[in-house]
Amino acid sequence: MINRKNKAISRVLLILLLLTTLITYWAPGFVQAETNINDLALHAVMNQYNSYQNGAAVNGGGYTDFSSYDAYILDLAGADVDTWVYNNKSLKERVLILIDATIANPNETTTDWSGNQVYAKSTKRVSQDYLAAKTLGETEKAGQLLTIIKDRQTESGYFDNNAFSDIPAFELLGRAGDIAEINTTNAINYILDNCDNTTGAWTTSWNDFQTTAQAVRALYYLKNQPGVEEEVQITIQTAIDNGVNWMKGLQKNDGSFQDTAGFDYKITDTAEVIYTLMLLEIDPSTWVNSDKSPLDYMNDDALVLVNGTFGNIGCTTSAIDAYLKLGGCVAANTVLGVAAIPNSSVIQVNGTQQFTANAYIFNGTTEDVSNSATWSTANTGIATVNSSGLVTGVAAGNTYAIAVYEGVNGSASVTVSCTDNDAPVVQVNNKTVSIAVVGKAGNLLYSPGSVQITENDEFGLTAMSVLKATGLSWRFKTGTDGFIEDIAGETNEGMNGWCGKKNSTPFWDVPKEISVSEGDKIIFWYSMNANFNGPNWDDLLSGNIIQLPIPTIAEEKIKETLNSYKDELDRLIKDTNPKKNSNISKVLNVDKKMTLEAAKALKEELHGNKVNLTKEVGKTDAALGDEEVSLLIPENALSQTKSITVKELPDNEEPEQFGMKLGSSTYEFGPSGTTFDDSITISIKIALTEDLDIENLSPAWYDEQSKQWITIPGVIDYSTGLVVFRIDHFTKFAIIELPKATKVLTRISFQDVDDNIAWAKDAIEILAGKGIIKGTSEGIFEPQRSISRAEFVKLLITALQLEKDEYKNGLFSDVDSSNWFAASVASAYSNKYVSGYSDGTFKPENNISRNEVASIFHQIEGTANSINDANMVFHDWDSIPAWASNGVKYVYKQGLMKGYEDGTFKGINPLSRAEAAVVVYKYLNTVSKI
């Protein structure tokens, strides 16, 4: 039995407010396809063909495997997927196997991440199967699939009670022209109920880009169905407009689109926009950011030139879909593949073998192009071939016969043996080796792939032969014996330059001296960090830009940079009384402050870098660092040699202090507790972004005993973002943002709130001093006791200084107006901070969970921007329910709640009274109410 909620659907009468952005409508056919759209569509189809020929799985899952939906889009493009054959089975056959499995067991269930029983094949998946079956001419199978879909719909409108499956299913039915086959009224209500009325996006639990686009299209299909009243049509149109405007706000500078969290692929979200706008008869070229429209992105940037792909299989399907919508087409006579037949042959010296060449055409036909193809052999010393494909053996060995027709090639292996059985056989040792080449910016100059080399190549069976086989340009350094100076136009500079690794081990010899074997993996990368051992092969397979670490800096450069601030630091420290004003900072280059764009770019660069430095330092002066953190130790500051380390701490290990906000990462300098006979100089680079109160920044060190950040005088350079300071010992360091004003706060202490819970002491005593929280009896707080829903709601309403509403009996069956918490519950409910249970109760005595508290604070203050870039590090993230996910993201990003030492959030755990005080205190600090 499928576990579903019984939710009453009421008609939608409230019209959503129209957003103010102008939408330009146009007549069908207005957008003219650019001249290269046909070429791009062809390129995308060719990529899919090659992926299938290279053995990509057909299992209906993920972006990296083929699904029925991929076959559907290929069929729309005109491809005959019944002729796409790999290992004697066509793509159509494999898709039909998926479809048959769905039909055979439509009610098969599995357990999802939350423990609920759900369909093993979601209705989204079934709808994709339906679309494919219908398009591929499988009428009987299509009818069976449509019946499965119809039988799954409930009175509440949904199929799976999962908007991320249900809404795409509605859209797919609309695309198929069969939306009327289901209950359209219930479908409309369900879709509208899942819209976030604040933003106009879908869903209410997570503003998802693709789901929003699909919801807009589904509503478009549903709007004019028979029986839809005019009032409901107006509501639908308003929801469509709001959803469209929300999507428009996420356009990137290159004209593309991507969800705020960056989870989606740009090309997929951009294709969703194009399809949606074309359906709504809105001209996509009118959606412009920085003079770039989505058409510009699809024309200029969607194809990744360095590897000639649009990304994985799912991304390529999105590309084909978009190009088709923009008027692109693939010529029916396009050649997809060429095969040299037979695929292998053994001949003797002076013997011959006639090869033929077959071309596989886009429309499904096969042509003999033996006399039209251009023939060659990989090694003419082994065998030659004439213009019609006749191969003649020259000397014993192995080679390949290659046929090229209309830019597409096919090959067959040729083995030549001696005519004299006693004569020695000159066996050419062919090897297939994988290679990737990563440029200076982390871009793939050669995407991970295989090349073939032989021992007869110029450099033999070596890494240099592998590089040469890629076709990339390269150059040896003049006067050296094989030292690579340049690959693909990227030239060594100073200490930065080309490095290589074989399998997982870097090699330091010249590539022509590095022998390779069958199946080896070679990576060349442009290194700017001597401590970096190169990217991993598995990481490169994604085709994404690789984040290379920020390079370490030579000692002399560090000394030069930090010494340039010496005079300013000397004057600052001389004029500073550390007992009174240790938080004084000197600001430099205010008139040359970095631009907002530069700050944003620096922030991304710093975020991608993880500082981890080590160096042996003795009595002589020394320096170490990278572009983020650097350290200068003067001569004789240490009495003995030590291994100096600098490590950037992950977010969940950063120390906290009430009223203090971190303006940088936290860096642990070690060995911890090391003291110096002379002050050392440290620099930390920060991005001066809008969210920082720059005037209140200060360097600080963390006192492990008092659990306090101690500010230090420092110099802040507005042009570079460098914060430079001096210190005489090692601990944790960071740049902190000080409160705008120091307030004298009244405190109330409790007998059971002592140093054993020092982490909550300030919060409890200060909140108690302000009358926001109270003890449970005279002098007793019970910090470790779980806080009830009633207690927390009263604490919250008091802290927010909201006027308490009059509680009217009947709001909740288990709350009476005479209860001490009733007015607070009424106020929290009217402000939509809390809600009750489906049985009409509030359960005031139940413990409130961490998930519930997180959700409440997101309801109070959260926006789409407030959860952007929230990098969830919790090991139990998958166990957090959808309704709480935005809340957890919000409280984590805002620093209101963190996880446990084991890396979990434990959302179902009850919140203790001490934890409740801390999270409320932190929130009040963020909004400057305490």
Backbone hydrogen bonds, N-H to C=O, Kabsch-Sander energy under -0.5 kcal/mol:
donor,donor_aa,acceptor,acceptor_aa,energy
3,N,117,Q,-1.0
4,R,2,I,-0.9
7,K,5,K,-0.9
8,A,6,N,-0.5
10,S,8,A,-0.6
13,L,11,R,-0.8
15,I,13,L,-0.5
25,Y,23,I,-0.6
26,W,281,E,-3.9
30,F,27,A,-1.5
37,I,34,E,-1.8
38,N,34,E,-0.5
40,L,36,N,-2.4
41,A,37,I,-2.8
42,L,38,N,-2.4
43,H,39,D,-2.5
44,A,40,L,-2.4
45,V,41,A,-2.3
46,M,42,L,-2.8
47,N,43,H,-2.1
48,Q,44,A,-1.9
49,Y,45,V,-2.5
50,N,46,M,-2.7
51,S,47,N,-2.3
52,Y,48,Q,-2.3
53,Q,49,Y,-2.5
54,N,50,N,-1.6
55,G,52,Y,-1.7
56,A,51,S,-2.2
59,N,57,A,-0.5
59,N,66,F,-1.0
60,G,66,F,-2.4
65,D,61,G,-0.6
66,F,57,A,-3.2
71,A,67,S,-1.6
72,Y,68,S,-2.2
73,I,69,Y,-2.3
74,L,70,D,-2.1
75,D,71,A,-2.4
76,L,72,Y,-2.1
77,A,73,I,-1.7
78,G,75,D,-1.3
79,A,74,L,-2.4
80,D,362,F,-1.2
81,V,79,A,-1.0
83,T,80,D,-2.2
84,W,81,V,-0.6
85,V,83,T,-1.2
86,Y,89,K,-2.3
89,K,86,Y,-1.2
91,L,81,V,-0.8
91,L,84,W,-1.7
92,K,81,V,-1.6
94,R,90,S,-2.0
95,V,91,L,-2.2
96,L,92,K,-2.6
97,I,93,E,-1.5
98,L,94,R,-1.5
99,I,95,V,-2.3
100,D,96,L,-2.8
101,A,97,I,-1.8
102,T,98,L,-1.7
103,I,99,I,-2.4
104,A,100,D,-2.5
105,N,101,A,-1.2
108,E,105,N,-1.3
110,T,118,V,-2.6
112,D,110,T,-0.5
112,D,116,N,-2.7
115,G,112,D,-1.8
118,V,110,T,-2.9
120,A,108,E,-3.3
121,K,108,E,-0.5
122,S,120,A,-0.7
126,V,122,S,-2.4
127,S,123,T,-2.7
128,Q,124,K,-2.0
129,D,125,R,-2.4
130,Y,126,V,-2.4
131,L,127,S,-2.4
132,A,128,Q,-2.3
133,A,129,D,-2.9
134,K,130,Y,-2.6
135,T,131,L,-2.2
136,L,132,A,-2.7
137,G,134,K,-0.9
138,E,133,A,-2.6
139,T,137,G,-1.5
142,A,138,E,-2.5
143,G,139,T,-2.3
144,Q,140,E,-1.9
145,L,141,K,-2.3
146,L,142,A,-2.3
147,T,143,G,-1.8
148,I,144,Q,-1.8
149,I,145,L,-2.2
150,K,146,L,-2.6
151,D,147,T,-2.5
152,R,148,I,-1.2
153,Q,149,I,-0.9
153,Q,150,K,-0.7
154,T,158,Y,-2.6
157,G,154,T,-1.8
165,S,162,N,-2.2
166,D,162,N,-3.3
167,I,163,A,-1.8
169,A,165,S,-1.6
170,F,166,D,-2.3
171,E,167,I,-2.2
172,L,168,P,-2.6
173,L,169,A,-2.1
174,G,170,F,-2.2
175,R,171,E,-2.4
176,A,172,L,-1.9
177,G,173,L,-0.6
177,G,174,G,-1.0
178,D,173,L,-2.7
181,E,178,D,-1.7
182,I,179,I,-1.4
184,T,182,I,-1.1
187,A,183,N,-1.7
188,I,184,T,-2.7
189,N,185,T,-2.2
190,Y,186,N,-2.3
191,I,187,A,-2.5
192,L,188,I,-2.6
193,D,189,N,-2.3
194,N,190,Y,-1.1
194,N,191,I,-0.6
195,C,192,L,-1.5
196,D,201,A,-3.3
197,N,195,C,-1.0
200,G,196,D,-3.5
203,T,194,N,-0.7
208,D,202,W,-2.6
208,D,206,W,-1.3
212,T,208,D,-1.9
213,A,209,F,-2.3
214,Q,210,Q,-2.5
215,A,211,T,-2.5
216,V,212,T,-2.4
217,R,213,A,-2.0
218,A,214,Q,-2.6
219,L,215,A,-2.7
220,Y,216,V,-1.8
221,Y,217,R,-2.2
222,L,218,A,-2.0
223,K,219,L,-2.2
224,N,220,Y,-0.6
225,Q,222,L,-1.8
228,V,225,Q,-1.8
229,E,227,G,-0.7
233,Q,229,E,-2.3
234,I,230,E,-2.2
235,T,231,E,-1.8
236,I,232,V,-2.7
237,Q,233,Q,-2.6
238,T,234,I,-2.3
239,A,235,T,-2.2
240,I,236,I,-2.6
241,D,237,Q,-2.7
242,N,238,T,-2.5
243,G,239,A,-2.4
244,V,240,I,-2.6
245,N,241,D,-2.4
246,W,242,N,-2.1
247,M,243,G,-2.0
248,K,244,V,-2.2
249,G,245,N,-1.4
250,L,247,M,-2.0
251,Q,248,K,-1.4
252,K,256,S,-3.2
255,G,252,K,-1.9
257,F,266,K,-0.5
258,Q,250,L,-1.0
262,G,259,D,-1.2
269,D,265,Y,-2.1
270,T,266,K,-2.7
271,A,267,I,-2.1
272,E,268,T,-2.1
273,V,269,D,-1.9
274,I,270,T,-2.4
275,Y,271,A,-2.6
276,T,272,E,-2.3
277,L,273,V,-3.1
278,M,274,I,-2.5
279,L,275,Y,-2.0
280,L,276,T,-2.1
281,E,278,M,-0.8
282,I,277,L,-3.2
283,D,24,T,-0.8
286,T,283,D,-1.8
287,W,284,P,-1.5
288,V,286,T,-1.0
289,N,292,K,-2.5
292,K,289,N,-1.4
297,Y,293,S,-1.9
298,M,294,P,-2.4
299,N,295,L,-2.2
300,D,296,D,-3.0
301,D,297,Y,-2.3
302,A,297,Y,-1.9
304,V,302,A,-0.6
304,V,309,T,-3.0
305,L,303,L,-0.9
307,N,304,V,-1.0
308,G,304,V,-1.9
309,T,304,V,-0.9
314,G,63,Y,-2.6
316,T,312,N,-2.3
317,T,313,I,-2.2
318,S,314,G,-1.9
319,A,315,C,-2.1
320,I,316,T,-2.5
321,D,317,T,-2.5
322,A,318,S,-2.4
323,Y,319,A,-2.7
324,L,320,I,-2.5
325,K,321,D,-2.0
326,L,322,A,-1.8
327,G,324,L,-1.6
328,G,323,Y,-3.2
330,V,77,A,-0.5
334,T,331,A,-1.8
336,L,334,T,-0.6
336,L,360,Y,-3.0
337,G,360,Y,-1.3
338,V,409,N,-0.5
339,A,358,N,-2.5
341,I,339,A,-0.5
341,I,356,T,-3.1
345,S,413,S,-1.6
347,I,415,T,-2.8
349,V,417,S,-2.2
350,N,393,G,-2.3
351,G,348,Q,-2.7
353,Q,391,V,-2.0
355,F,353,Q,-0.7
355,F,389,G,-2.5
356,T,341,I,-2.7
358,N,339,A,-2.4
359,A,367,E,-3.2
360,Y,337,G,-3.1
361,I,359,A,-0.6
361,I,365,T,-2.9
362,F,334,T,-2.8
363,N,332,A,-1.5
364,G,361,I,-2.1
367,E,359,A,-2.5
369,V,357,A,-3.0
369,V,367,E,-0.8
372,S,369,V,-0.9
373,A,369,V,-2.6
374,T,404,V,-2.9
375,W,373,A,-0.6
376,S,402,I,-1.8
378,A,400,Y,-2.0
382,I,379,N,-1.8
383,A,379,N,-2.0
384,T,392,T,-2.3
386,N,390,L,-1.9
389,G,386,N,-1.5
391,V,353,Q,-3.0
391,V,389,G,-0.7
392,T,384,T,-2.8
393,G,348,Q,-0.5
393,G,351,G,-2.7
394,V,382,I,-3.3
395,A,382,I,-1.5
397,G,416,V,-2.2
399,T,414,V,-2.6
401,A,412,A,-2.9
402,I,376,S,-3.3
403,A,410,G,-2.9
404,V,374,T,-2.1
405,Y,408,V,-3.2
408,V,405,Y,-1.8
410,G,403,A,-2.3
412,A,401,A,-2.1
413,S,343,N,-2.0
414,V,399,T,-3.0
415,T,345,S,-2.6
416,V,397,G,-3.2
416,V,414,V,-0.5
417,S,347,I,-2.9
417,S,415,T,-0.5
421,N,419,T,-0.7
423,A,420,D,-1.7
426,V,424,P,-0.6
427,Q,425,V,-1.5
428,V,426,V,-0.6
429,N,427,Q,-0.6
430,N,428,V,-1.2
431,K,453,I,-2.9
433,V,431,K,-0.6
433,V,451,V,-2.6
434,S,520,D,-2.6
435,I,449,G,-2.8
436,A,522,I,-1.8
437,V,446,Y,-1.9
438,V,524,F,-2.9
439,G,443,N,-3.5
442,G,439,G,-1.7
445,L,437,V,-2.2
445,L,443,N,-0.9
446,Y,437,V,-1.7
447,S,306,V,-0.5
449,G,435,I,-1.8
451,V,433,V,-2.7
453,I,431,K,-2.4
455,E,429,N,-0.6
457,D,454,T,-1.6
460,G,457,D,-1.3
462,T,460,G,-1.8
463,A,511,P,-0.9
463,A,514,I,-2.1
464,M,511,P,-1.1
466,V,462,T,-1.5
467,L,463,A,-2.2
468,K,464,M,-2.5
469,A,465,S,-2.1
470,T,466,V,-0.6
470,T,467,L,-1.3
471,G,468,K,-1.3
472,L,467,L,-0.5
475,R,486,D,-2.0
477,K,483,F,-3.2
480,T,477,K,-1.9
482,G,480,T,-0.9
484,I,482,G,-0.6
485,E,475,R,-3.1
486,D,475,R,-1.5
487,I,490,E,-1.6
488,A,473,S,-2.7
490,E,487,I,-2.2
491,T,489,G,-0.7
492,N,485,E,-2.4
493,E,496,N,-2.1
496,N,493,E,-2.6
497,G,527,S,-2.1
499,C,525,W,-2.7
500,G,507,F,-0.7
501,K,523,I,-1.9
502,K,505,T,-2.7
503,N,501,K,-0.5
503,N,521,K,-4.0
505,T,502,K,-2.2
507,F,500,G,-2.4
513,E,510,V,-2.3
514,I,511,P,-1.5
515,S,513,E,-0.8
516,V,461,L,-1.9
519,G,432,T,-2.8
520,D,517,S,-2.1
522,I,434,S,-2.7
523,I,501,K,-2.2
524,F,436,A,-2.2
525,W,499,C,-2.2
526,Y,438,V,-1.6
527,S,497,G,-3.5
527,S,525,W,-0.8
532,F,529,N,-1.7
533,N,531,N,-0.5
540,L,536,N,-1.5
541,L,537,W,-1.3
542,S,539,D,-0.9
543,G,540,L,-1.7
546,I,442,G,-3.3
548,L,546,I,-1.2
553,I,625,G,-2.2
557,K,554,A,-0.5
558,I,554,A,-1.9
559,K,555,E,-2.8
560,E,556,E,-2.4
561,T,557,K,-2.4
562,L,558,I,-2.9
563,N,559,K,-2.4
564,S,560,E,-0.9
564,S,561,T,-0.5
565,Y,562,L,-1.4
566,K,563,N,-1.4
569,L,565,Y,-2.4
570,D,566,K,-2.7
571,R,567,D,-2.3
572,L,568,E,-2.2
573,I,569,L,-2.8
574,K,570,D,-2.2
575,D,571,R,-1.9
576,T,573,I,-0.8
580,K,577,N,-2.0
581,N,577,N,-3.0
584,I,581,N,-1.3
586,K,714,G,-2.9
588,L,716,I,-2.9
592,K,589,N,-1.3
593,K,590,V,-1.3
594,M,718,Y,-2.3
599,A,595,T,-2.5
600,K,596,L,-2.4
601,A,597,E,-2.3
602,L,598,A,-2.5
603,K,599,A,-2.4
604,E,600,K,-2.0
605,E,601,A,-2.1
606,L,602,L,-2.9
607,H,603,K,-2.3
608,G,604,E,-1.9
609,N,605,E,-0.9
609,N,606,L,-0.5
611,V,609,N,-0.5
613,L,646,V,-2.9
615,K,644,I,-2.2
617,V,615,K,-0.5
617,V,642,K,-3.0
622,A,633,I,-2.3
624,L,631,L,-1.7
626,D,629,V,-2.4
627,E,551,P,-0.8
630,S,683,S,-2.0
631,L,624,L,-2.4
632,L,681,T,-2.9
633,I,622,A,-2.9
636,N,619,K,-3.9
637,A,634,P,-1.5
642,K,617,V,-2.9
644,I,615,K,-2.9
644,I,642,K,-1.0
645,T,670,G,-2.3
646,V,613,L,-2.1
647,K,668,E,-2.1
648,E,611,V,-2.6
649,L,666,T,-2.9
653,E,650,P,-2.1
654,E,651,D,-1.4
660,M,657,Q,-1.8
661,K,737,E,-1.5
663,G,735,I,-3.6
664,S,735,I,-0.8
667,Y,733,F,-2.9
668,E,647,K,-3.1
669,F,667,Y,-0.6
669,F,731,T,-2.6
670,G,645,T,-2.7
673,G,730,F,-1.7
674,T,671,P,-2.0
676,F,728,D,-2.6
677,D,637,A,-2.6
680,I,727,I,-2.9
681,T,632,L,-2.3
682,I,725,F,-2.8
683,S,630,S,-2.4
684,I,723,V,-2.2
685,K,628,E,-2.8
686,I,721,G,-2.5
688,L,686,I,-0.6
689,T,687,A,-2.1
692,L,689,T,-1.6
694,I,692,L,-1.5
696,N,693,D,-2.0
697,L,694,I,-1.6
698,S,736,I,-2.0
700,A,734,A,-2.1
701,W,710,I,-2.5
702,Y,732,K,-2.1
703,D,701,W,-0.5
703,D,708,Q,-3.0
704,E,702,Y,-0.8
707,K,703,D,-1.6
708,Q,703,D,-1.1
710,I,701,W,-3.5
711,T,709,W,-0.6
712,I,699,P,-2.5
714,G,584,I,-0.9
715,V,724,V,-2.8
716,I,586,K,-3.3
717,D,715,V,-0.5
717,D,722,L,-2.9
718,Y,588,L,-2.5
718,Y,716,I,-0.8
721,G,717,D,-2.6
723,V,684,I,-2.3
724,V,715,V,-2.8
724,V,722,L,-0.5
725,F,682,I,-2.4
726,R,713,P,-0.5
727,I,680,I,-1.8
730,F,674,T,-2.2
733,F,667,Y,-2.8
734,A,700,A,-1.9
736,I,698,S,-2.9
736,I,734,A,-0.5
737,E,661,K,-3.8
738,L,696,N,-3.2
738,L,736,I,-0.6
743,K,741,A,-0.6
745,L,743,K,-0.8
748,I,765,E,-1.4
751,Q,779,G,-2.8
752,D,779,G,-0.6
753,V,750,F,-1.4
754,D,752,D,-0.7
757,I,754,D,-1.8
758,A,755,D,-1.4
760,A,757,I,-2.1
761,K,757,I,-0.9
762,D,758,A,-0.6
764,I,760,A,-2.5
765,E,761,K,-2.6
766,I,762,D,-2.7
767,L,763,A,-2.3
768,A,764,I,-2.3
769,G,765,E,-2.1
770,K,766,I,-1.4
771,G,768,A,-1.5
772,I,767,L,-2.5
773,I,767,L,-0.8
776,T,780,I,-1.8
777,S,780,I,-1.4
780,I,777,S,-2.0
785,R,782,E,-1.1
787,I,911,L,-2.9
789,R,846,N,-2.5
790,A,844,P,-2.4
792,F,788,S,-2.5
793,V,789,R,-2.2
794,K,790,A,-2.2
795,L,791,E,-2.5
796,L,792,F,-2.8
797,I,793,V,-2.6
798,T,794,K,-2.2
799,A,795,L,-2.4
800,L,796,L,-2.4
801,Q,797,I,-0.5
801,Q,798,T,-0.8
802,L,797,I,-1.9
805,D,823,A,-0.9
809,N,807,Y,-0.6
810,G,812,F,-0.6
810,G,815,V,-0.5
811,L,808,K,-1.7
813,S,840,G,-2.5
815,V,812,F,-1.4
819,N,816,D,-2.2
822,A,819,N,-1.5
825,V,821,F,-2.3
826,A,822,A,-2.4
827,S,823,A,-2.2
828,A,824,S,-2.7
829,Y,825,V,-2.4
830,S,826,A,-2.5
831,N,827,S,-1.7
832,K,829,Y,-1.6
833,Y,828,A,-2.7
834,V,828,A,-1.0
837,Y,841,T,-3.1
840,G,837,Y,-2.1
846,N,843,K,-1.2
848,I,787,I,-2.2
850,R,907,G,-0.5
850,R,909,N,-2.1
851,N,907,G,-2.7
853,V,849,S,-2.2
854,A,850,R,-2.4
855,S,851,N,-2.3
856,I,852,E,-2.2
857,F,853,V,-2.1
858,H,854,A,-1.8
859,Q,855,S,-2.0
860,I,856,I,-1.9
861,E,857,F,-2.4
862,G,857,F,-0.6
862,G,858,H,-1.5
867,I,863,T,-0.5
867,I,864,A,-1.1
868,N,865,N,-0.9
870,A,867,I,-1.5
871,N,869,D,-1.1
872,M,870,A,-1.1
875,H,903,G,-3.0
877,W,874,F,-1.3
879,S,876,D,-1.6
880,I,877,W,-1.7
884,A,881,P,-1.3
885,S,881,P,-0.9
885,S,882,A,-0.7
886,N,882,A,-0.6
888,V,884,A,-2.6
889,K,885,S,-2.4
890,Y,886,N,-2.5
891,V,887,G,-2.7
892,Y,888,V,-2.1
893,K,889,K,-2.7
894,Q,890,Y,-2.7
895,G,892,Y,-0.9
896,L,891,V,-2.0
897,M,891,V,-1.6
900,Y,904,T,-3.1
903,G,900,Y,-2.2
909,N,906,K,-1.4
911,L,848,I,-2.5
913,R,785,R,-2.4
914,A,783,P,-2.6
916,A,912,S,-2.5
917,A,913,R,-2.0
918,V,914,A,-2.1
919,V,915,E,-2.6
920,V,916,A,-2.1
921,Y,917,A,-2.5
922,K,918,V,-2.8
923,Y,919,V,-2.1
924,L,920,V,-2.6
925,N,921,Y,-1.9
926,T,922,K,-2.0
927,V,923,Y,-1.5
928,S,925,N,-1.2
929,K,924,L,-3.2
930,I,924,L,-0.6
